[in-house]
């Protein structure tokens, strides 16, 4: 029998889950590819879902997390803003500490079994 604590971490704004592991991963993939479409494809997500997630994130914060430059001769791109980078960093840092806490508490549980 293995006892362990688990949990998922989300940032809520006004009681609504706004930032979680999936959206942070989407932001990171946009950073890598410079494209919402490519990021969505890599995550096996529809472009529409990705676009809605980004639109929701941008509307929840005072500053946008992603700036989209529409196509043209060279095509468009998507750029993570400084605020977006800050959200990614804060979430990843807190998520790492959260996972470490769960692991530590799970180790304490081993004494019970």
C-alpha positions as CSV (number, residue, x, y, z in Angstrom):
1,X,0.0,0.0,0.0
2,X,1.4,3.4,-1.0
3,X,0.1,6.5,0.6
4,X,0.9,9.8,-0.9
5,X,-0.5,13.3,-1.2
6,X,-1.4,14.6,-4.7
7,X,-2.9,17.8,-5.9
8,X,-3.1,20.2,-8.8
9,X,-2.2,23.8,-8.6
10,X,-4.2,26.6,-10.2
11,X,-4.1,30.4,-9.9
12,X,-7.6,31.7,-9.5
13,X,-8.8,35.2,-10.3
14,X,-12.1,36.2,-8.7
15,X,-12.8,32.5,-8.0
16,X,-12.2,31.3,-11.5
17,X,-9.3,29.0,-12.4
18,X,-7.2,31.1,-14.8
19,X,-3.7,29.7,-14.8
20,X,-2.8,26.1,-14.5
21,X,-0.2,23.6,-15.8
22,X,-1.8,23.3,-19.2
23,X,-2.0,27.0,-19.9
24,X,1.5,27.6,-18.7
25,X,2.7,24.8,-21.0
26,X,0.8,26.5,-23.9
27,X,2.6,29.8,-23.0
28,X,5.9,28.1,-23.0
29,X,5.3,26.4,-26.3
30,X,4.3,29.8,-27.8
31,X,7.5,31.2,-26.5
32,X,9.5,28.4,-28.3
33,X,7.5,28.4,-31.6
34,X,6.4,32.1,-31.8
35,X,3.1,30.6,-33.0
36,X,-0.2,29.8,-31.3
37,X,-1.0,27.3,-34.1
38,X,2.3,25.4,-33.7
39,X,2.0,25.4,-29.9
40,X,-1.5,24.0,-30.2
41,X,-0.5,21.3,-32.6
42,X,2.3,20.2,-30.3
43,X,-0.1,19.9,-27.4
44,X,-2.7,18.1,-29.6
45,X,-5.1,21.0,-29.0
46,X,-7.3,22.7,-31.5
47,X,-6.2,26.2,-32.6
48,X,-9.6,27.5,-31.4
49,X,-9.0,26.1,-27.9
50,X,-5.5,27.6,-27.8
51,X,-6.8,31.0,-29.0
52,X,-9.6,31.0,-26.5
53,X,-7.2,30.1,-23.7
54,X,-4.8,33.0,-24.7
55,X,-7.7,35.4,-25.1
56,X,-9.0,34.4,-21.6
57,X,-5.5,34.9,-20.1
58,X,-5.1,38.3,-21.8
59,X,-8.4,39.5,-20.5
60,X,-7.8,38.3,-16.9
61,X,-4.6,40.3,-16.4
62,X,-4.1,44.1,-16.6
63,X,-1.5,43.6,-19.2
64,X,-1.6,41.0,-22.0
65,X,0.5,37.8,-21.6
66,X,0.7,37.2,-25.3
67,X,0.8,39.7,-28.2
68,X,-0.3,38.4,-31.6
69,X,0.9,40.1,-34.7
70,X,-1.4,39.1,-37.6
71,X,-0.1,37.7,-40.8
72,X,1.1,39.6,-43.8
73,X,3.8,38.9,-46.3
74,X,6.0,37.1,-43.8
75,X,3.1,35.6,-41.8
76,X,2.1,36.5,-38.2
77,X,3.6,35.5,-34.9
78,X,2.8,35.4,-31.2
79,X,5.1,36.8,-28.6
80,X,5.1,36.3,-24.8
81,X,5.2,39.6,-23.1
82,X,7.3,40.5,-20.0
83,X,4.1,40.0,-17.9
84,X,3.6,36.6,-19.6
85,X,7.2,35.6,-18.7
86,X,6.6,36.7,-15.1
87,X,3.4,34.6,-14.9
88,X,5.3,31.5,-16.3
89,X,8.2,32.0,-13.9
90,X,6.0,32.6,-10.8
91,X,3.8,29.6,-11.6
92,X,6.7,27.2,-12.3
93,X,8.5,28.4,-9.1
94,X,5.5,27.9,-6.9
95,X,4.6,24.6,-8.6
96,X,8.1,23.2,-7.9
97,X,7.7,24.2,-4.2
98,X,4.2,22.7,-4.1
99,X,5.5,19.4,-5.6
100,X,8.3,19.3,-3.1
101,X,5.9,20.0,-0.2
102,X,3.6,17.1,-1.4
103,X,6.6,14.8,-1.6
104,X,7.8,15.8,1.9
105,X,4.4,15.2,3.3
106,X,4.0,11.9,1.5
107,X,7.3,10.8,3.1
108,X,5.8,11.5,6.5
109,X,2.8,9.3,5.6
110,X,5.2,6.3,5.0
111,X,5.5,6.1,8.8
112,X,1.7,5.4,9.0
113,X,1.7,2.4,6.7
